[in-house]
Amino acid sequence: MATLNSDLVVKKIRHRGLYSGKEQSVTGSIKLSAGTSVATTDLLQMVPLGENVRPIRILLQVTPLSGTPVLTNAVFDVGVKSISTTALTRPDGTSYPALITDADQLAANVTLANNTKTTIEIPRPVADNVANYGPYYVTLTPDTSAFSVAGGDILVSAEVVFLGEIKPDAMVYTSWNSQKVTGV
């Protein structure tokens, strides 16, 4: 079982949004070279989302980068995988349990094609309501058989649209990752 990480996963930043209640988006991408095969036991970790964030729409896209790519078995399940195995507790005491991994929690049997954007509307509430859980990855897994690319390189992208967390009573965090930013 191989795990392929998008550019966003490598940066280790959980996206929660900057504007409460406003629609926001974040896109993770993975380059797959000609000759690449992704088995049904492999996992593409596309977008890391923070605690208490529920996706409302996911846009999947395959962009040819070189040659004339041919996709075989480009049918994927869109799921979730917890970033941590333990609950996340914020400084204010609010706790979010680890999410149970589910390969098709957000969508099943999504077919991808070159230069075509596939939009998945996520019904409300998502099964088990991911907004009640700690940080997680939005994942892609080949559905029924191995996915392969021949004839050229591609970029697989997943854009997740979500609403920023609404927490009017206080700041969520009073410390920051950057030494250049200080708490209020």
C-alpha positions as CSV (number, residue, x, y, z in Angstrom):
1,M,0.0,0.0,0.0
2,A,1.6,3.2,-1.2
3,T,0.6,6.7,-0.1
4,L,1.0,9.6,-2.5
5,N,1.0,13.0,-1.0
6,S,-0.1,16.2,-2.7
7,D,1.8,19.5,-2.6
8,L,-0.4,20.6,0.3
9,V,0.1,17.5,2.4
10,V,3.9,17.9,2.1
11,K,3.6,21.4,3.5
12,K,1.8,20.1,6.6
13,I,-0.7,22.9,6.8
14,R,-4.3,22.1,7.9
15,H,-6.7,24.4,6.1
16,R,-9.5,25.9,8.2
17,G,-10.3,29.1,6.4
18,L,-9.6,32.7,7.2
19,Y,-13.1,34.1,7.0
20,S,-15.8,32.7,9.2
21,G,-18.9,31.6,7.4
22,K,-17.5,32.5,3.9
23,E,-17.0,30.0,1.1
24,Q,-13.3,29.3,0.6
25,S,-11.3,26.8,-1.4
26,V,-8.0,25.1,-1.4
27,T,-6.4,22.9,-4.1
28,G,-4.0,20.0,-3.7
29,S,-2.2,18.4,-6.7
30,I,-0.2,15.3,-7.5
31,K,1.9,14.8,-10.6
32,L,1.7,11.3,-12.1
33,S,4.3,10.4,-14.8
34,A,3.6,8.2,-17.8
35,G,3.8,4.6,-16.8
36,T,2.5,5.2,-13.3
37,S,0.1,2.8,-11.8
38,V,-2.0,3.4,-8.7
39,A,-3.4,0.2,-7.1
40,T,-6.8,0.0,-5.3
41,T,-4.8,-0.4,-2.1
42,D,-2.9,2.9,-2.7
43,L,-4.0,6.2,-1.3
44,L,-3.7,9.7,-2.7
45,Q,-3.8,12.2,0.2
46,M,-5.0,15.4,-1.6
47,V,-6.1,18.2,0.9
48,P,-5.5,18.5,4.6
49,L,-8.4,20.1,6.4
50,G,-8.4,21.3,10.0
51,E,-10.8,20.5,12.8
52,N,-14.4,21.4,12.5
53,V,-14.3,21.9,8.7
54,R,-17.0,20.4,6.4
55,P,-16.5,20.4,2.6
56,I,-19.5,21.5,0.6
57,R,-18.1,20.9,-2.9
58,I,-15.1,19.1,-4.4
59,L,-13.8,19.7,-7.9
60,L,-11.6,17.0,-9.4
61,Q,-9.5,17.6,-12.5
62,V,-6.9,15.9,-14.6
63,T,-4.6,18.2,-16.5
64,P,-2.2,16.8,-19.2
65,L,1.3,18.1,-18.6
66,S,3.2,16.4,-21.5
67,G,2.5,14.1,-24.4
68,T,-0.9,12.7,-25.0
69,P,-1.8,10.9,-21.7
70,V,-4.2,8.0,-21.8
71,L,-6.0,7.2,-18.5
72,T,-7.0,3.6,-17.8
73,N,-9.6,2.8,-15.0
74,A,-9.8,6.5,-13.9
75,V,-12.6,5.8,-11.4
76,F,-12.0,7.0,-7.9
77,D,-13.7,7.1,-4.5
78,V,-13.4,10.3,-2.5
79,G,-12.9,9.7,1.2
80,V,-11.4,10.9,4.4
81,K,-8.5,9.8,6.6
82,S,-7.7,11.2,10.0
83,I,-4.4,13.1,10.3
84,S,-4.0,11.9,13.9
85,T,-5.1,8.8,15.8
86,T,-5.9,10.9,18.9
87,A,-8.4,13.7,19.6
88,L,-7.4,17.3,19.0
89,T,-8.0,19.6,21.9
90,R,-7.8,23.3,21.4
91,P,-6.4,25.7,24.0
92,D,-10.0,26.7,25.0
93,G,-10.7,23.0,25.9
94,T,-12.9,22.2,22.9
95,S,-12.1,18.6,21.8
96,Y,-12.5,17.0,18.4
97,P,-12.2,13.2,18.1
98,A,-10.1,11.6,15.4
99,L,-12.1,10.8,12.3
100,I,-12.7,7.2,11.2
101,T,-11.0,6.6,7.8
102,D,-13.6,5.9,5.1
103,A,-12.5,5.6,1.4
104,D,-15.8,6.7,0.0
105,Q,-17.4,8.9,2.6
106,L,-17.6,12.0,0.4
107,A,-18.3,10.3,-3.0
108,A,-18.1,6.9,-4.7
109,N,-17.4,5.9,-8.3
110,V,-16.2,9.3,-9.7
111,T,-14.8,9.1,-13.2
112,L,-12.0,11.4,-14.2
113,A,-11.0,12.4,-17.7
114,N,-8.3,14.6,-19.3
115,N,-9.1,18.4,-19.2
116,T,-12.5,17.8,-17.6
117,K,-13.4,19.2,-14.2
118,T,-15.8,17.0,-12.2
119,T,-17.9,18.7,-9.5
120,I,-19.1,16.7,-6.5
121,E,-21.7,18.4,-4.3
122,I,-21.4,17.1,-0.8
123,P,-24.9,16.8,0.8
124,R,-25.5,18.2,4.3
125,P,-24.8,16.6,6.6
126,V,-21.9,14.4,5.5
127,A,-22.2,10.9,6.9
128,D,-20.9,11.0,10.5
129,N,-20.6,14.8,10.0
130,V,-16.9,15.4,9.5
131,A,-17.3,18.9,10.9
132,N,-17.4,17.4,14.4
133,Y,-14.0,15.7,14.0
134,G,-10.4,16.6,14.2
135,P,-8.0,17.3,11.3
136,Y,-8.3,15.0,8.3
137,Y,-7.2,14.5,4.7
138,V,-9.5,14.4,1.7
139,T,-8.4,11.3,-0.2
140,L,-8.7,9.6,-3.6
141,T,-8.6,5.8,-4.0
142,P,-8.9,3.9,-7.3
143,D,-12.4,2.3,-7.1
144,T,-12.4,-1.2,-8.6
145,S,-9.1,-1.7,-10.4
146,A,-5.7,-0.1,-10.7
147,F,-5.5,3.3,-12.3
148,S,-2.7,3.9,-14.8
149,V,-1.3,6.7,-17.0
150,A,0.4,6.1,-20.4
151,G,1.6,8.4,-23.2
152,G,2.3,11.5,-21.0
153,D,2.4,13.1,-17.6
154,I,-0.7,14.4,-15.8
155,L,-1.6,16.6,-12.8
156,V,-4.4,15.3,-10.6
157,S,-6.0,18.1,-8.7
158,A,-8.6,18.2,-6.0
159,E,-10.2,21.6,-5.1
160,V,-12.1,21.5,-1.8
161,V,-14.7,24.2,-1.2
162,F,-15.7,24.7,2.4
163,L,-17.2,27.3,4.8
164,G,-14.8,28.9,7.3
165,E,-15.6,28.0,10.9
166,I,-17.9,30.4,12.7
167,K,-16.7,31.0,16.2
168,P,-17.8,34.6,17.2
169,D,-17.1,34.4,20.9
170,A,-13.3,34.2,20.9
171,M,-10.1,33.6,18.8
172,V,-9.6,29.9,18.2
173,Y,-5.8,30.1,18.9
174,T,-3.8,32.6,20.8
175,S,-0.4,31.4,19.5
176,W,0.8,31.1,16.0
177,N,3.2,28.9,14.0
178,S,5.2,31.9,12.8
179,Q,7.5,33.8,15.1
180,K,6.6,37.0,13.2
181,V,3.0,36.9,14.4
182,T,2.0,37.3,18.0
183,G,-1.3,36.6,19.8
184,V,-3.7,39.3,20.7
